[in-house]
Amino acid sequence: MAIKYTDEVAVFEGKCTLHEAEPLHAWLKKTPHGKIDISGCQYLHTAVLQVILVARPEMTAAPAHVWLSLNGRTTDS
C-alpha cells in the first residue's frame, strides 16, 4: 500500500492510486483528528485528492514533488 497508517498520521509514499481512496476515507472517518504526511507522495489519484478535500485533515508535511506542491497554481501564475 502507498499509504501507511499509524494511530494519528497517514503517511503517503510513492504512487497513491485509486485503490487508496476507500481505505483513506475509512481511516479518516475512524480517526477524525488524523493528520496526513504527503512528503513522500509522487502521484496522487484524483479520487484520493477528493477524499482529502472533503475531510480536510491537517497536513504535517507537504509533498517534495514540485508539481504536487504547487497547490493548484501553475508556473504561469
PyMOL Python script that loads the backbone (N, CA, C, O; Angstrom):
from pymol import cmd

cmd.read_pdbstr("""\
ATOM      1  N   MET A   1       0.835  -1.183   0.000  1.00  0.00           N
ATOM      2  CA  MET A   1       0.000   0.000   0.000  1.00  0.00           C
ATOM      3  C   MET A   1       0.880   1.247   0.000  1.00  0.00           C
ATOM      4  O   MET A   1       1.961   1.269   0.589  1.00  0.00           O
ATOM      5  N   ALA A   2       0.396   2.260  -0.663  1.00  0.00           N
ATOM      6  CA  ALA A   2       1.138   3.511  -0.769  1.00  0.00           C
ATOM      7  C   ALA A   2       0.877   4.437   0.416  1.00  0.00           C
ATOM      8  O   ALA A   2       1.538   5.467   0.554  1.00  0.00           O
ATOM      9  N   ILE A   3      -0.083   4.077   1.273  1.00  0.00           N
ATOM     10  CA  ILE A   3      -0.358   4.869   2.464  1.00  0.00           C
ATOM     11  C   ILE A   3      -0.208   3.958   3.669  1.00  0.00           C
ATOM     12  O   ILE A   3      -0.839   2.904   3.754  1.00  0.00           O
ATOM     13  N   LYS A   4       0.637   4.382   4.595  1.00  0.00           N
ATOM     14  CA  LYS A   4       0.820   3.636   5.841  1.00  0.00           C
ATOM     15  C   LYS A   4       0.140   4.415   6.949  1.00  0.00           C
ATOM     16  O   LYS A   4       0.307   5.629   7.072  1.00  0.00           O
ATOM     17  N   TYR A   5      -0.624   3.702   7.747  1.00  0.00           N
ATOM     18  CA  TYR A   5      -1.423   4.340   8.784  1.00  0.00           C
ATOM     19  C   TYR A   5      -0.855   4.072  10.169  1.00  0.00           C
ATOM     20  O   TYR A   5      -0.506   2.940  10.504  1.00  0.00           O
ATOM     21  N   THR A   6      -0.767   5.133  10.972  1.00  0.00           N
ATOM     22  CA  THR A   6      -0.447   4.996  12.385  1.00  0.00           C
ATOM     23  C   THR A   6      -1.705   5.416  13.141  1.00  0.00           C
ATOM     24  O   THR A   6      -2.753   5.630  12.530  1.00  0.00           O
ATOM     25  N   ASP A   7      -1.612   5.533  14.440  1.00  0.00           N
ATOM     26  CA  ASP A   7      -2.774   5.954  15.229  1.00  0.00           C
ATOM     27  C   ASP A   7      -3.203   7.380  14.904  1.00  0.00           C
ATOM     28  O   ASP A   7      -4.376   7.722  15.053  1.00  0.00           O
ATOM     29  N   GLU A   8      -2.250   8.228  14.456  1.00  0.00           N
ATOM     30  CA  GLU A   8      -2.567   9.641  14.246  1.00  0.00           C
ATOM     31  C   GLU A   8      -2.239  10.187  12.866  1.00  0.00           C
ATOM     32  O   GLU A   8      -2.741  11.245  12.487  1.00  0.00           O
ATOM     33  N   VAL A   9      -1.399   9.478  12.105  1.00  0.00           N
ATOM     34  CA  VAL A   9      -0.924  10.025  10.825  1.00  0.00           C
ATOM     35  C   VAL A   9      -1.011   8.984   9.719  1.00  0.00           C
ATOM     36  O   VAL A   9      -0.687   7.812   9.914  1.00  0.00           O
ATOM     37  N   ALA A  10      -1.460   9.443   8.543  1.00  0.00           N
ATOM     38  CA  ALA A  10      -1.422   8.635   7.325  1.00  0.00           C
ATOM     39  C   ALA A  10      -0.234   9.140   6.507  1.00  0.00           C
ATOM     40  O   ALA A  10      -0.198  10.303   6.106  1.00  0.00           O
ATOM     41  N   VAL A  11       0.725   8.266   6.267  1.00  0.00           N
ATOM     42  CA  VAL A  11       1.952   8.638   5.565  1.00  0.00           C
ATOM     43  C   VAL A  11       1.872   8.128   4.131  1.00  0.00           C
ATOM     44  O   VAL A  11       1.803   6.922   3.892  1.00  0.00           O
ATOM     45  N   PHE A  12       1.881   9.060   3.182  1.00  0.00           N
ATOM     46  CA  PHE A  12       1.783   8.734   1.758  1.00  0.00           C
ATOM     47  C   PHE A  12       3.183   8.500   1.208  1.00  0.00           C
ATOM     48  O   PHE A  12       4.107   9.264   1.485  1.00  0.00           O
ATOM     49  N   GLU A  13       3.329   7.420   0.417  1.00  0.00           N
ATOM     50  CA  GLU A  13       4.615   7.096  -0.198  1.00  0.00           C
ATOM     51  C   GLU A  13       4.404   6.662  -1.638  1.00  0.00           C
ATOM     52  O   GLU A  13       3.492   5.889  -1.934  1.00  0.00           O
ATOM     53  N   GLY A  14       5.232   7.150  -2.516  1.00  0.00           N
ATOM     54  CA  GLY A  14       5.173   6.723  -3.913  1.00  0.00           C
ATOM     55  C   GLY A  14       3.894   7.128  -4.618  1.00  0.00           C
ATOM     56  O   GLY A  14       3.446   8.270  -4.518  1.00  0.00           O
ATOM     57  N   LYS A  15       3.307   6.168  -5.339  1.00  0.00           N
ATOM     58  CA  LYS A  15       2.113   6.435  -6.143  1.00  0.00           C
ATOM     59  C   LYS A  15       0.853   6.041  -5.385  1.00  0.00           C
ATOM     60  O   LYS A  15       0.659   4.871  -5.055  1.00  0.00           O
ATOM     61  N   CYS A  16       0.007   7.013  -5.113  1.00  0.00           N
ATOM     62  CA  CYS A  16      -1.258   6.777  -4.417  1.00  0.00           C
ATOM     63  C   CYS A  16      -2.353   6.681  -5.472  1.00  0.00           C
ATOM     64  O   CYS A  16      -2.798   7.691  -6.016  1.00  0.00           O
ATOM     65  N   THR A  17      -2.776   5.462  -5.749  1.00  0.00           N
ATOM     66  CA  THR A  17      -3.719   5.191  -6.824  1.00  0.00           C
ATOM     67  C   THR A  17      -5.163   5.218  -6.326  1.00  0.00           C
ATOM     68  O   THR A  17      -5.431   5.463  -5.150  1.00  0.00           O
ATOM     69  N   LEU A  18      -6.060   4.965  -7.230  1.00  0.00           N
ATOM     70  CA  LEU A  18      -7.489   4.899  -6.939  1.00  0.00           C
ATOM     71  C   LEU A  18      -7.780   3.965  -5.764  1.00  0.00           C
ATOM     72  O   LEU A  18      -8.676   4.234  -4.963  1.00  0.00           O
ATOM     73  N   HIS A  19      -7.045   2.894  -5.662  1.00  0.00           N
ATOM     74  CA  HIS A  19      -7.287   1.880  -4.636  1.00  0.00           C
ATOM     75  C   HIS A  19      -6.990   2.371  -3.221  1.00  0.00           C
ATOM     76  O   HIS A  19      -7.352   1.708  -2.249  1.00  0.00           O
ATOM     77  N   GLU A  20      -6.344   3.513  -3.098  1.00  0.00           N
ATOM     78  CA  GLU A  20      -6.036   4.072  -1.784  1.00  0.00           C
ATOM     79  C   GLU A  20      -7.181   4.929  -1.246  1.00  0.00           C
ATOM     80  O   GLU A  20      -7.215   5.219  -0.051  1.00  0.00           O
ATOM     81  N   ALA A  21      -8.109   5.336  -2.094  1.00  0.00           N
ATOM     82  CA  ALA A  21      -9.157   6.283  -1.704  1.00  0.00           C
ATOM     83  C   ALA A  21     -10.080   5.730  -0.616  1.00  0.00           C
ATOM     84  O   ALA A  21     -10.309   6.399   0.392  1.00  0.00           O
ATOM     85  N   GLU A  22     -10.603   4.537  -0.800  1.00  0.00           N
ATOM     86  CA  GLU A  22     -11.548   3.978   0.171  1.00  0.00           C
ATOM     87  C   GLU A  22     -10.904   3.714   1.534  1.00  0.00           C
ATOM     88  O   GLU A  22     -11.483   4.087   2.554  1.00  0.00           O
ATOM     89  N   PRO A  23      -9.716   3.078   1.588  1.00  0.00           N
ATOM     90  CA  PRO A  23      -9.089   2.888   2.907  1.00  0.00           C
ATOM     91  C   PRO A  23      -8.770   4.225   3.594  1.00  0.00           C
ATOM     92  O   PRO A  23      -8.898   4.336   4.813  1.00  0.00           O
ATOM     93  N   LEU A  24      -8.361   5.227   2.829  1.00  0.00           N
ATOM     94  CA  LEU A  24      -8.086   6.541   3.413  1.00  0.00           C
ATOM     95  C   LEU A  24      -9.365   7.149   3.972  1.00  0.00           C
ATOM     96  O   LEU A  24      -9.368   7.692   5.077  1.00  0.00           O
ATOM     97  N   HIS A  25     -10.443   7.059   3.217  1.00  0.00           N
ATOM     98  CA  HIS A  25     -11.732   7.584   3.666  1.00  0.00           C
ATOM     99  C   HIS A  25     -12.162   6.901   4.967  1.00  0.00           C
ATOM    100  O   HIS A  25     -12.596   7.567   5.906  1.00  0.00           O
ATOM    101  N   ALA A  26     -12.042   5.593   5.019  1.00  0.00           N
ATOM    102  CA  ALA A  26     -12.420   4.836   6.218  1.00  0.00           C
ATOM    103  C   ALA A  26     -11.548   5.237   7.406  1.00  0.00           C
ATOM    104  O   ALA A  26     -12.056   5.409   8.514  1.00  0.00           O
ATOM    105  N   TRP A  27     -10.243   5.388   7.188  1.00  0.00           N
ATOM    106  CA  TRP A  27      -9.333   5.772   8.274  1.00  0.00           C
ATOM    107  C   TRP A  27      -9.656   7.169   8.777  1.00  0.00           C
ATOM    108  O   TRP A  27      -9.656   7.406   9.985  1.00  0.00           O
ATOM    109  N   LEU A  28      -9.933   8.095   7.869  1.00  0.00           N
ATOM    110  CA  LEU A  28     -10.257   9.466   8.281  1.00  0.00           C
ATOM    111  C   LEU A  28     -11.581   9.523   9.037  1.00  0.00           C
ATOM    112  O   LEU A  28     -11.735  10.346   9.940  1.00  0.00           O
ATOM    113  N   LYS A  29     -12.533   8.672   8.690  1.00  0.00           N
ATOM    114  CA  LYS A  29     -13.790   8.621   9.435  1.00  0.00           C
ATOM    115  C   LYS A  29     -13.552   8.065  10.839  1.00  0.00           C
ATOM    116  O   LYS A  29     -14.136   8.539  11.814  1.00  0.00           O
ATOM    117  N   LYS A  30     -12.695   7.065  10.924  1.00  0.00           N
ATOM    118  CA  LYS A  30     -12.386   6.428  12.207  1.00  0.00           C
ATOM    119  C   LYS A  30     -11.460   7.303  13.059  1.00  0.00           C
ATOM    120  O   LYS A  30     -11.476   7.223  14.287  1.00  0.00           O
ATOM    121  N   THR A  31     -10.655   8.139  12.396  1.00  0.00           N
ATOM    122  CA  THR A  31      -9.661   8.975  13.066  1.00  0.00           C
ATOM    123  C   THR A  31      -9.935  10.432  12.694  1.00  0.00           C
ATOM    124  O   THR A  31      -9.201  11.002  11.887  1.00  0.00           O
ATOM    125  N   PRO A  32     -10.970  11.044  13.260  1.00  0.00           N
ATOM    126  CA  PRO A  32     -11.388  12.380  12.833  1.00  0.00           C
ATOM    127  C   PRO A  32     -10.332  13.477  12.990  1.00  0.00           C
ATOM    128  O   PRO A  32     -10.381  14.488  12.290  1.00  0.00           O
ATOM    129  N   HIS A  33      -9.386  13.282  13.898  1.00  0.00           N
ATOM    130  CA  HIS A  33      -8.318  14.271  14.059  1.00  0.00           C
ATOM    131  C   HIS A  33      -7.015  13.778  13.435  1.00  0.00           C
ATOM    132  O   HIS A  33      -5.931  14.269  13.749  1.00  0.00           O
ATOM    133  N   GLY A  34      -7.150  12.787  12.539  1.00  0.00           N
ATOM    134  CA  GLY A  34      -5.981  12.236  11.867  1.00  0.00           C
ATOM    135  C   GLY A  34      -5.317  13.262  10.965  1.00  0.00           C
ATOM    136  O   GLY A  34      -5.974  14.144  10.412  1.00  0.00           O
ATOM    137  N   LYS A  35      -4.024  13.134  10.827  1.00  0.00           N
ATOM    138  CA  LYS A  35      -3.233  14.050  10.001  1.00  0.00           C
ATOM    139  C   LYS A  35      -2.640  13.270   8.838  1.00  0.00           C
ATOM    140  O   LYS A  35      -2.583  12.040   8.866  1.00  0.00           O
ATOM    141  N   ILE A  36      -2.201  13.994   7.816  1.00  0.00           N
ATOM    142  CA  ILE A  36      -1.572  13.341   6.674  1.00  0.00           C
ATOM    143  C   ILE A  36      -0.182  13.908   6.434  1.00  0.00           C
ATOM    144  O   ILE A  36       0.070  15.096   6.631  1.00  0.00           O
ATOM    145  N   ASP A  37       0.702  13.038   6.008  1.00  0.00           N
ATOM    146  CA  ASP A  37       2.067  13.410   5.632  1.00  0.00           C
ATOM    147  C   ASP A  37       2.226  12.973   4.187  1.00  0.00           C
ATOM    148  O   ASP A  37       2.348  11.780   3.907  1.00  0.00           O
ATOM    149  N   ILE A  38       2.226  13.925   3.273  1.00  0.00           N
ATOM    150  CA  ILE A  38       2.325  13.563   1.850  1.00  0.00           C
ATOM    151  C   ILE A  38       3.696  13.902   1.266  1.00  0.00           C
ATOM    152  O   ILE A  38       3.839  14.054   0.053  1.00  0.00           O
ATOM    153  N   SER A  39       4.700  14.018   2.134  1.00  0.00           N
ATOM    154  CA  SER A  39       6.042  14.374   1.663  1.00  0.00           C
ATOM    155  C   SER A  39       6.640  13.324   0.736  1.00  0.00           C
ATOM    156  O   SER A  39       7.462  13.663  -0.116  1.00  0.00           O
ATOM    157  N   GLY A  40       6.254  12.067   0.877  1.00  0.00           N
ATOM    158  CA  GLY A  40       6.795  11.012   0.032  1.00  0.00           C
ATOM    159  C   GLY A  40       5.928  10.671  -1.169  1.00  0.00           C
ATOM    160  O   GLY A  40       6.231   9.734  -1.907  1.00  0.00           O
ATOM    161  N   CYS A  41       4.854  11.422  -1.371  1.00  0.00           N
ATOM    162  CA  CYS A  41       3.928  11.142  -2.466  1.00  0.00           C
ATOM    163  C   CYS A  41       4.503  11.624  -3.802  1.00  0.00           C
ATOM    164  O   CYS A  41       4.966  12.759  -3.922  1.00  0.00           O
ATOM    165  N   GLN A  42       4.463  10.743  -4.794  1.00  0.00           N
ATOM    166  CA  GLN A  42       4.939  11.097  -6.131  1.00  0.00           C
ATOM    167  C   GLN A  42       3.796  11.213  -7.130  1.00  0.00           C
ATOM    168  O   GLN A  42       3.947  11.852  -8.171  1.00  0.00           O
ATOM    169  N   TYR A  43       2.670  10.609  -6.828  1.00  0.00           N
ATOM    170  CA  TYR A  43       1.493  10.644  -7.694  1.00  0.00           C
ATOM    171  C   TYR A  43       0.269  10.524  -6.804  1.00  0.00           C
ATOM    172  O   TYR A  43       0.238   9.699  -5.890  1.00  0.00           O
ATOM    173  N   LEU A  44      -0.736  11.343  -7.069  1.00  0.00           N
ATOM    174  CA  LEU A  44      -1.940  11.341  -6.254  1.00  0.00           C
ATOM    175  C   LEU A  44      -3.156  11.254  -7.166  1.00  0.00           C
ATOM    176  O   LEU A  44      -3.457  12.200  -7.894  1.00  0.00           O
ATOM    177  N   HIS A  45      -3.853  10.129  -7.130  1.00  0.00           N
ATOM    178  CA  HIS A  45      -5.048   9.951  -7.948  1.00  0.00           C
ATOM    179  C   HIS A  45      -6.099  10.958  -7.495  1.00  0.00           C
ATOM    180  O   HIS A  45      -6.169  11.294  -6.313  1.00  0.00           O
ATOM    181  N   THR A  46      -6.907  11.436  -8.419  1.00  0.00           N
ATOM    182  CA  THR A  46      -7.911  12.446  -8.087  1.00  0.00           C
ATOM    183  C   THR A  46      -8.929  11.947  -7.064  1.00  0.00           C
ATOM    184  O   THR A  46      -9.475  12.756  -6.314  1.00  0.00           O
ATOM    185  N   ALA A  47      -9.200  10.659  -7.009  1.00  0.00           N
ATOM    186  CA  ALA A  47     -10.126  10.125  -6.004  1.00  0.00           C
ATOM    187  C   ALA A  47      -9.549  10.312  -4.601  1.00  0.00           C
ATOM    188  O   ALA A  47     -10.279  10.633  -3.663  1.00  0.00           O
ATOM    189  N   VAL A  48      -8.256  10.114  -4.462  1.00  0.00           N
ATOM    190  CA  VAL A  48      -7.591  10.317  -3.172  1.00  0.00           C
ATOM    191  C   VAL A  48      -7.608  11.801  -2.828  1.00  0.00           C
ATOM    192  O   VAL A  48      -7.841  12.175  -1.678  1.00  0.00           O
ATOM    193  N   LEU A  49      -7.366  12.630  -3.812  1.00  0.00           N
ATOM    194  CA  LEU A  49      -7.412  14.078  -3.607  1.00  0.00           C
ATOM    195  C   LEU A  49      -8.804  14.507  -3.153  1.00  0.00           C
ATOM    196  O   LEU A  49      -8.928  15.356  -2.269  1.00  0.00           O
ATOM    197  N   GLN A  50      -9.838  13.942  -3.735  1.00  0.00           N
ATOM    198  CA  GLN A  50     -11.210  14.289  -3.344  1.00  0.00           C
ATOM    199  C   GLN A  50     -11.483  13.906  -1.894  1.00  0.00           C
ATOM    200  O   GLN A  50     -12.145  14.655  -1.175  1.00  0.00           O
ATOM    201  N   VAL A  51     -10.991  12.767  -1.458  1.00  0.00           N
ATOM    202  CA  VAL A  51     -11.153  12.365  -0.061  1.00  0.00           C
ATOM    203  C   VAL A  51     -10.477  13.386   0.850  1.00  0.00           C
ATOM    204  O   VAL A  51     -11.028  13.769   1.882  1.00  0.00           O
ATOM    205  N   ILE A  52      -9.288  13.822   0.462  1.00  0.00           N
ATOM    206  CA  ILE A  52      -8.554  14.812   1.262  1.00  0.00           C
ATOM    207  C   ILE A  52      -9.309  16.139   1.282  1.00  0.00           C
ATOM    208  O   ILE A  52      -9.424  16.772   2.331  1.00  0.00           O
ATOM    209  N   LEU A  53      -9.819  16.557   0.137  1.00  0.00           N
ATOM    210  CA  LEU A  53     -10.529  17.836   0.065  1.00  0.00           C
ATOM    211  C   LEU A  53     -11.801  17.838   0.909  1.00  0.00           C
ATOM    212  O   LEU A  53     -12.144  18.858   1.507  1.00  0.00           O
ATOM    213  N   VAL A  54     -12.494  16.718   0.961  1.00  0.00           N
ATOM    214  CA  VAL A  54     -13.723  16.635   1.751  1.00  0.00           C
ATOM    215  C   VAL A  54     -13.405  16.560   3.246  1.00  0.00           C
ATOM    216  O   VAL A  54     -14.035  17.249   4.048  1.00  0.00           O
ATOM    217  N   ALA A  55     -12.437  15.733   3.620  1.00  0.00           N
ATOM    218  CA  ALA A  55     -12.122  15.529   5.036  1.00  0.00           C
ATOM    219  C   ALA A  55     -11.317  16.690   5.639  1.00  0.00           C
ATOM    220  O   ALA A  55     -11.411  16.959   6.836  1.00  0.00           O
ATOM    221  N   ARG A  56     -10.545  17.357   4.819  1.00  0.00           N
ATOM    222  CA  ARG A  56      -9.711  18.487   5.246  1.00  0.00           C
ATOM    223  C   ARG A  56      -8.820  18.167   6.452  1.00  0.00           C
ATOM    224  O   ARG A  56      -8.821  18.912   7.432  1.00  0.00           O
ATOM    225  N   PRO A  57      -8.058  17.061   6.387  1.00  0.00           N
ATOM    226  CA  PRO A  57      -7.186  16.741   7.511  1.00  0.00           C
ATOM    227  C   PRO A  57      -5.995  17.698   7.558  1.00  0.00           C
ATOM    228  O   PRO A  57      -5.620  18.290   6.546  1.00  0.00           O
ATOM    229  N   GLU A  58      -5.421  17.836   8.720  1.00  0.00           N
ATOM    230  CA  GLU A  58      -4.217  18.661   8.856  1.00  0.00           C
ATOM    231  C   GLU A  58      -3.078  17.955   8.131  1.00  0.00           C
ATOM    232  O   GLU A  58      -2.945  16.734   8.208  1.00  0.00           O
ATOM    233  N   MET A  59      -2.256  18.733   7.426  1.00  0.00           N
ATOM    234  CA  MET A  59      -1.115  18.175   6.708  1.00  0.00           C
ATOM    235  C   MET A  59       0.144  18.445   7.526  1.00  0.00           C
ATOM    236  O   MET A  59       0.463  19.596   7.825  1.00  0.00           O
ATOM    237  N   THR A  60       0.854  17.381   7.884  1.00  0.00           N
ATOM    238  CA  THR A  60       2.063  17.548   8.691  1.00  0.00           C
ATOM    239  C   THR A  60       3.295  17.811   7.847  1.00  0.00           C
ATOM    240  O   THR A  60       4.267  18.396   8.325  1.00  0.00           O
ATOM    241  N   ALA A  61       3.261  17.381   6.587  1.00  0.00           N
ATOM    242  CA  ALA A  61       4.405  17.603   5.695  1.00  0.00           C
ATOM    243  C   ALA A  61       3.904  17.710   4.262  1.00  0.00           C
ATOM    244  O   ALA A  61       3.121  16.883   3.797  1.00  0.00           O
ATOM    245  N   ALA A  62       4.368  18.737   3.579  1.00  0.00           N
ATOM    246  CA  ALA A  62       3.983  18.976   2.185  1.00  0.00           C
ATOM    247  C   ALA A  62       4.746  18.029   1.265  1.00  0.00           C
ATOM    248  O   ALA A  62       5.768  17.465   1.657  1.00  0.00           O
ATOM    249  N   PRO A  63       4.251  17.855   0.046  1.00  0.00           N
ATOM    250  CA  PRO A  63       4.935  16.967  -0.894  1.00  0.00           C
ATOM    251  C   PRO A  63       6.261  17.543  -1.369  1.00  0.00           C
ATOM    252  O   PRO A  63       6.397  18.752  -1.557  1.00  0.00           O
ATOM    253  N   ALA A  64       7.223  16.672  -1.558  1.00  0.00           N
ATOM    254  CA  ALA A  64       8.521  17.092  -2.085  1.00  0.00           C
ATOM    255  C   ALA A  64       8.451  17.261  -3.602  1.00  0.00           C
ATOM    256  O   ALA A  64       9.216  18.034  -4.178  1.00  0.00           O
ATOM    257  N   HIS A  65       7.533  16.538  -4.248  1.00  0.00           N
ATOM    258  CA  HIS A  65       7.382  16.589  -5.699  1.00  0.00           C
ATOM    259  C   HIS A  65       6.898  17.980  -6.101  1.00  0.00           C
ATOM    260  O   HIS A  65       5.897  18.460  -5.569  1.00  0.00           O
ATOM    261  N   VAL A  66       7.592  18.632  -7.030  1.00  0.00           N
ATOM    262  CA  VAL A  66       7.310  20.010  -7.412  1.00  0.00           C
ATOM    263  C   VAL A  66       5.876  20.206  -7.885  1.00  0.00           C
ATOM    264  O   VAL A  66       5.213  21.141  -7.435  1.00  0.00           O
ATOM    265  N   TRP A  67       5.379  19.360  -8.771  1.00  0.00           N
ATOM    266  CA  TRP A  67       4.034  19.546  -9.308  1.00  0.00           C
ATOM    267  C   TRP A  67       2.987  19.456  -8.205  1.00  0.00           C
ATOM    268  O   TRP A  67       2.059  20.263  -8.162  1.00  0.00           O
ATOM    269  N   LEU A  68       3.133  18.479  -7.315  1.00  0.00           N
ATOM    270  CA  LEU A  68       2.161  18.320  -6.241  1.00  0.00           C
ATOM    271  C   LEU A  68       2.216  19.479  -5.251  1.00  0.00           C
ATOM    272  O   LEU A  68       1.214  19.781  -4.602  1.00  0.00           O
ATOM    273  N   SER A  69       3.355  20.123  -5.127  1.00  0.00           N
ATOM    274  CA  SER A  69       3.491  21.205  -4.157  1.00  0.00           C
ATOM    275  C   SER A  69       3.016  22.553  -4.679  1.00  0.00           C
ATOM    276  O   SER A  69       3.072  23.543  -3.949  1.00  0.00           O
ATOM    277  N   LEU A  70       2.549  22.618  -5.926  1.00  0.00           N
ATOM    278  CA  LEU A  70       2.085  23.888  -6.486  1.00  0.00           C
ATOM    279  C   LEU A  70       0.753  24.347  -5.899  1.00  0.00           C
ATOM    280  O   LEU A  70       0.363  25.499  -6.091  1.00  0.00           O
ATOM    281  N   ASN A  71       0.050  23.468  -5.187  1.00  0.00           N
ATOM    282  CA  ASN A  71      -1.235  23.808  -4.594  1.00  0.00           C
ATOM    283  C   ASN A  71      -2.221  24.355  -5.601  1.00  0.00           C
ATOM    284  O   ASN A  71      -2.955  25.298  -5.303  1.00  0.00           O
ATOM    285  N   GLY A  72      -2.250  23.772  -6.801  1.00  0.00           N
ATOM    286  CA  GLY A  72      -3.204  24.200  -7.802  1.00  0.00           C
ATOM    287  C   GLY A  72      -2.728  25.361  -8.662  1.00  0.00           C
ATOM    288  O   GLY A  72      -3.414  25.754  -9.605  1.00  0.00           O
ATOM    289  N   ARG A  73      -1.573  25.909  -8.351  1.00  0.00           N
ATOM    290  CA  ARG A  73      -1.056  27.018  -9.146  1.00  0.00           C
ATOM    291  C   ARG A  73      -0.201  26.463 -10.287  1.00  0.00           C
ATOM    292  O   ARG A  73       0.465  25.438 -10.140  1.00  0.00           O
ATOM    293  N   THR A  74      -0.233  27.146 -11.399  1.00  0.00           N
ATOM    294  CA  THR A  74       0.638  26.758 -12.497  1.00  0.00           C
ATOM    295  C   THR A  74       1.872  27.648 -12.454  1.00  0.00           C
ATOM    296  O   THR A  74       1.895  28.644 -11.731  1.00  0.00           O
ATOM    297  N   THR A  75       2.885  27.297 -13.215  1.00  0.00           N
ATOM    298  CA  THR A  75       4.094  28.105 -13.231  1.00  0.00           C
ATOM    299  C   THR A  75       3.853  29.448 -13.926  1.00  0.00           C
ATOM    300  O   THR A  75       4.676  30.357 -13.813  1.00  0.00           O
ATOM    301  N   ASP A  76       2.729  29.580 -14.646  1.00  0.00           N
ATOM    302  CA  ASP A  76       2.416  30.822 -15.336  1.00  0.00           C
ATOM    303  C   ASP A  76       1.766  31.857 -14.419  1.00  0.00           C
ATOM    304  O   ASP A  76       1.703  33.034 -14.773  1.00  0.00           O
ATOM    305  N   SER A  77       1.279  31.439 -13.242  1.00  0.00           N
ATOM    306  CA  SER A  77       0.568  32.402 -12.392  1.00  0.00           C
ATOM    307  C   SER A  77       1.492  33.130 -11.465  1.00  0.00           C
ATOM    308  O   SER A  77       1.046  33.973 -10.686  1.00  0.00           O
TER     309      SER A  77
END
""", "prot")
cmd.dss("prot")
cmd.show_as("cartoon", "prot")
cmd.util.cbc("prot")
cmd.orient("prot")
